[in-house]
């Protein structure tokens, strides 16, 4: 298990799916199982592909920027900034678990919309 390789894999997987090729991302980067913990996405590879294909059809102009990527053992955490149509902005935290072959087999996430006003000037990114 190589944390550096897993970080690169997680980013490549996320970018490929986000930019409109979730089936390719699954084929290249997902292991024999894919356990999904996001309540809006069906479990398994097919649920992941369906969700990201729909997001790409409905919001083709969205953009993604990786802020942080942290790996430890078989886990990788991605911190992203996303901009969607209408300048809706979100910050996400995605966690991926890898199998012994370096394939993604499990996913958790949390998403928060960037508000127009904050109680501080630190921002969210």
C-alpha positions in Angstrom: 0.0 0.0 0.0 1.5 3.3 -1.1 -0.1 6.5 0.3 1.4 8.7 -2.4 0.0 6.5 -5.2 -3.4 6.3 -3.4 -3.5 10.1 -3.3 -2.8 10.3 -7.0 -5.5 7.7 -7.7 -8.1 9.4 -5.5 -7.6 12.7 -7.3 -7.6 11.2 -10.7 -10.7 9.1 -9.9 -12.6 12.2 -8.5 -11.6 14.5 -11.4 -12.5 11.9 -14.1 -15.9 11.3 -12.6 -16.6 15.0 -11.9 -15.6 16.0 -15.4 -18.1 13.6 -17.0 -16.5 10.1 -17.3 -17.6 8.2 -14.2 -17.8 4.9 -16.0 -14.2 5.3 -17.0 -13.2 6.3 -13.5 -14.9 3.2 -12.1 -13.3 0.9 -14.7 -9.8 2.3 -14.0 -9.8 3.0 -10.3 -12.5 1.0 -8.4 -12.0 -2.5 -6.9 -14.3 -5.5 -6.9 -16.7 -3.7 -4.5 -17.7 -0.1 -4.0 -19.4 0.8 -0.7 -21.1 4.2 -0.8 -22.0 6.1 2.3 -23.4 9.3 0.7 -27.2 9.0 1.3 -28.0 10.7 -2.1 -26.0 8.1 -4.1 -27.0 4.5 -4.6 -24.6 1.8 -3.3 -22.2 0.2 -5.8 -20.5 1.2 -9.0 -23.7 1.6 -10.9 -25.1 4.1 -8.4 -21.9 6.1 -8.6 -22.0 6.2 -12.4 -25.7 7.1 -12.5 -25.2 10.0 -10.0 -22.2 11.5 -11.7 -23.6 11.1 -15.2 -26.7 13.0 -14.1 -24.6 15.7 -12.4 -22.6 16.2 -15.6 -25.7 16.4 -17.8 -27.5 18.9 -15.4 -24.4 21.0 -14.5 -21.8 20.7 -17.3 -20.2 24.0 -16.4 -19.2 23.1 -12.8 -15.6 23.3 -11.8 -13.4 21.6 -9.2 -10.2 22.6 -7.4 -8.3 20.3 -5.0 -7.3 22.1 -1.8 -5.8 19.3 0.2 -5.1 15.6 -0.1 -4.1 13.5 2.9 -3.3 9.8 3.0 -2.8 7.5 5.9 -2.7 3.7 5.6 -5.5 2.6 3.3 -7.4 5.9 3.5 -7.2 9.1 1.5 -9.0 12.4 2.3 -9.7 15.0 -0.3 -10.7 18.6 0.5 -12.2 20.3 -2.6 -13.7 23.6 -3.6 -16.4 23.4 -6.2 -18.1 26.1 -8.2 -21.5 25.3 -9.8 -23.7 27.4 -12.1 -24.9 30.6 -10.6 -21.6 30.8 -8.7 -22.9 28.4 -6.0 -19.8 27.3 -4.2 -19.3 24.3 -2.1 -16.5 22.8 0.0 -16.3 19.0 0.2 -14.5 16.5 2.3 -14.3 13.1 0.6 -12.8 10.0 2.2 -11.8 6.9 0.2 -10.7 3.5 1.4 -8.4 1.4 -0.8 -7.9 -2.3 -1.1 -4.5 -4.1 -1.1 -4.4 -3.7 -4.9 -4.6 0.1 -4.7 -8.2 0.2 -5.9 -11.0 2.3 -4.3 -13.6 0.2 -2.4 -15.4 2.6 -0.1 -16.4 6.3 0.0 -17.7 8.8 2.6 -18.3 12.5 2.1 -19.6 15.7 3.6 -20.5 18.9 1.6 -21.1 22.4 2.8 -22.3 25.4 0.7 -20.1 28.5 1.1 -22.3 31.1 2.6 -22.5 34.7 1.4 -21.7 35.9 5.0 -19.5 34.4 7.7 -18.9 35.1 11.4 -15.2 35.5 10.6 -12.9 36.5 7.7 -11.0 33.2 7.4 -13.0 31.9 4.5 -13.6 28.2 3.9 -10.8 27.3 1.6 
